[in-house]
Amino acid sequence: MEDILNLEIGTVLRVYKPYTWTSFDVTKKIQRLVLRKLNRQQPLPNGQKRKVKVGHAGTLDPLATGLLIVCIGKETRNIETYMGLPKVYTGNFFLGATTPSFDKETQPDSLFSIEEITEEKILDAAKSLTGYLDQIPPVFSAIKKDGVRAYEAARAGDEIKLDARRVLVQDFKITHINLPLVGFEITCSKGTYIRSIARDFGKALNNGAYLETLCRTQIGNFTIDEAITIDELAETFAEPLKYKER
């Protein structure tokens, strides 16, 4: 927790993103905590408001949980470096159905029988989605197309086509099979959408699948075991701020 004490120099926080929170929700909450502490410790003259840069290195969907790297102050200059690190995710695919968003944000739009799904077929499907892939992102994503966020167009009912992107799935392990749920652990490159892997996993089985649960457990050498919760951060920032001597 020592790096929290060096806010004026620049700080990297490993934060646990809660379920239903957006990554932006987390950064705004932390920014408010930082500003409240700074203004309480060293208020500016004439009622001026302090400004502190806070940003995250890699978005997590609202329905995902897990490790989020949050940069504060001068450390925001290194966000792209952190974003480029490989990621590890765990979770479950739901077999036998598809949704427009590829996860539970939207209701199933197609149903399939899973009677002929076997362990061998599941393992082969995972193997087929390992390595370099030309992946089409979900239309329910923050990617901009013609100046419009894809999810905004999708929610408005507009048809939108996104271009494929080259990504690397370094490792794709099946951790358990309890149909209709299939557990996984995936190590992948920047820009990989696990929701798209869920869609493609269903297709590889000549079936349908969507993302049931997702947790990011690692970014580079940072692990979820190091992550601090929002409540723990709020409690930490309630303590007097110590400034590093210069």
Sequence and secondary structure as in RCSB ss.txt:
>XXXX:A:sequence
MEDILNLEIGTVLRVYKPYTWTSFDVTKKIQRLVLRKLNRQQPLPNGQKRKVKVGHAGTLDPLATGLLIVCIGKE
TRNIETYMGLPKVYTGNFFLGATTPSFDKETQPDSLFSIEEITEEKILDAAKSLTGYLDQIPPVFSAIKKDGVRA
YEAARAGDEIKLDARRVLVQDFKITHINLPLVGFEITCSKGTYIRSIARDFGKALNNGAYLETLCRTQIGNFTID
EAITIDELAETFAEPLKYKER
>XXXX:A:secstr
 GGGGGTTT EEEEEEE TT  HHHHHHHHHHHHHHHHHHHS  GGG      EEESS   TT EEEEEEEEGGG
GGGHHHHHTS EEEEEEEEESEE TTSSTTS   EE   TT  HHHHHHHHHHT EEEEE   SSSS EETTEEH
HHHHHTT       EEEEEEEEEEEEEETTEEEEEEEE TT  HHHHHHHHHHHTTS EEEEEEEEEEETTEEGG
G B HHHHHHHHTS       
